[in-house]
Amino acid sequence: MIGPFRVLVVDDDSETLALLREILVKEGYEVSTAENADAALREATRQEPDVVLTDIQMPGMDGVALLAELRTRLPKTLVILATAYGSLKTAVDGIKAGAFDYLAKPFIIDDVRLVTKRAIEHKQVLSENQALREQLKDRYRFEGIVGSSPGMVGVYKMIARVAPTDSTVLLQGESGTGKELAARAIHANSQRSSKPFVTVDGGTLAESLLESELFGHERGAFTGALAAKKGLLEKAHLGTCFLDEVADISPTLQSKLLRVIQEREIRRVGGNDTISVDVRVIAASNKDLKSLVEAGKFREDLYYRLNVVTITVPPLRERVEDIPMLAQFFVQKYGTVKEKPVRGLSPEAMAMLSQYSWPGNVRELEHAIERAVALTPHDIILPDDLPQTVRSVAASDGTQVAGWITLENLERDYIVRVLETHHHDLARAAEVLGIHRKTLQRKLRSYGLS
């Protein structure tokens, strides 16, 4: 969002209006006033304020009724309720009705400043997350892969180059980095895209079961084989077979897999006939296959057959600048299905995500966001909604004061890290952060950074 931010103050007392206008103008807001709810609705429709601060007790339409109208007409406008009848019930009822916060009269000037500032910051978060969601639709995605870091751009380029060919591809990378997504992207952008894409996990099945899954079996091949069954390689005919964790396949199956790639034919378990298959093989491993070859644990000839084109998917700790976009992508994935949608993350929560090393990579980040979405009672994810492992890293880095996360420290440090990563290119840093360049400049000034 670009300032100055607009605040509409509604109260039937002219002296109160003048006081609030003076306080908020000094804070740098563009302030307009209205002496009743009807006038407030006309003014709000005309200027679409970021925040409305309204008294509850007014002649005619009261503040709660005004709140209901504003939520219908201008759902992005935040409403702060004020009343001289400062009971807990009034506050709770106002919040339940959709108010952002509550102020008791007579006003404490610092409370007015603080609550209004919090509302504006909340509005900024929602606006910036919306901008980030728009980026997710159009940029830095390749068939479900999200990221704009140099490492991921390299992955996109390799996928784009190899997808139209029929070359065998080896995907290397730690668990949870998104190797299967890369394989699906290759298939989706190939001439085989309308044909089957089948996945075989070499690390989850015993050798005998994996052989039957891959090659199929004839009736009576083993106890329980009551009928002939096609294997996944047959089912993938004219399409793509993704062999995940290929390093865990036994030497016997490695030999048979080599035959498939070389001869393009298979033999079912218990069968004598060969069956021709036209399958593109994409293999993946979280282990260094070359080292396994040198150790005698993986067939060298199969390695060279698989290693026609190698794409290395970087771990999340090496592409920290992708975390905000990935986090928002998963918020959008899981948050929109809730009865009360979750729209984004607070700056404190986002900074915590960026500080954590993510040993489980993108998969771990996705699980953390899914959990936070399920647990949060708010429309944005707050630090307390994140797993303890993520929060403990921020605490150990000294960014926690008196049991609470300091927003200024977290956000400032994260912005500095992004700027340093991109050689202080403001336009690029703003793009990575998912905010407008002017917003970034304003934050830098507020933190005393040039």
Stockholm file with secondary structure:
# STOCKHOLM 1.0

chainA/1-450         MIGPFRVLVVDDDSETLALLREILVKEGYEVSTAENADAALREATRQEPDVVLTDIQMPGMDGVALLAELRTRLPKTLVILATAYGSLKTAVDGIKAGAFDYLAKPFIIDDVRLVTKRAIEHKQVLSENQALREQLKDRYRFEGIVGSSPGMVGVYKMIARVAPTDSTVLLQGESGTGKELAARAIHANSQRSSKPFVTVDGGTLAESLLESELFGHERGAFTGALAAKKGLLEKAHLGTCFLDEVADISPTLQSKLLRVIQEREIRRVGGNDTISVDVRVIAASNKDLKSLVEAGKFREDLYYRLNVVTITVPPLRERVEDIPMLAQFFVQKYGTVKEKPVRGLSPEAMAMLSQYSWPGNVRELEHAIERAVALTPHDIILPDDLPQTVRSVAASDGTQVAGWITLENLERDYIVRVLETHHHDLARAAEVLGIHRKTLQRKLRSYGLS
#=GR chainA/1-450 SS CCSSCEEEEECSCHHHHHHHHHHHHHTTCEEEEESSHHHHHHHHHHHCCSEEEEESCCSSSCHHHHHHHHHHHCTTSEEEEEESSCCHHHHHHHHHTTCSEEEESSCCHHHHHHHHHHHHHHHHHHHHHHHHHHHHHHSSEETTEECCSHHHHHHHHHHHHHTTSCCCEEEECCTTSCHHHHHHHHHHTSTTTTSCEEEEETTTSCHHHHHHHHHEECTTSSTTCCSCEECHHHHTTTSEEEEETGGGSCHHHHHHHHHHHHHCEEECBTCCSEEECCCEEEEEESSCHHHHHHTTSSCHHHHHHHTTEEEECCCGGGCGGGHHHHHHHHHHHHHTTSSSCCCEECHHHHHHHHHSCCTTHHHHHHHHHHHHHHHCSSSEECGGGSCHHHHHHHHHTTCEETTEECHHHHHHHHHHHHHHHTTTCHHHHHHHHTSCHHHHHHHHHHTTCC
#=GC SS_cons         CCSSCEEEEECSCHHHHHHHHHHHHHTTCEEEEESSHHHHHHHHHHHCCSEEEEESCCSSSCHHHHHHHHHHHCTTSEEEEEESSCCHHHHHHHHHTTCSEEEESSCCHHHHHHHHHHHHHHHHHHHHHHHHHHHHHHSSEETTEECCSHHHHHHHHHHHHHTTSCCCEEEECCTTSCHHHHHHHHHHTSTTTTSCEEEEETTTSCHHHHHHHHHEECTTSSTTCCSCEECHHHHTTTSEEEEETGGGSCHHHHHHHHHHHHHCEEECBTCCSEEECCCEEEEEESSCHHHHHHTTSSCHHHHHHHTTEEEECCCGGGCGGGHHHHHHHHHHHHHTTSSSCCCEECHHHHHHHHHSCCTTHHHHHHHHHHHHHHHCSSSEECGGGSCHHHHHHHHHTTCEETTEECHHHHHHHHHHHHHHHTTTCHHHHHHHHTSCHHHHHHHHHHTTCC
//
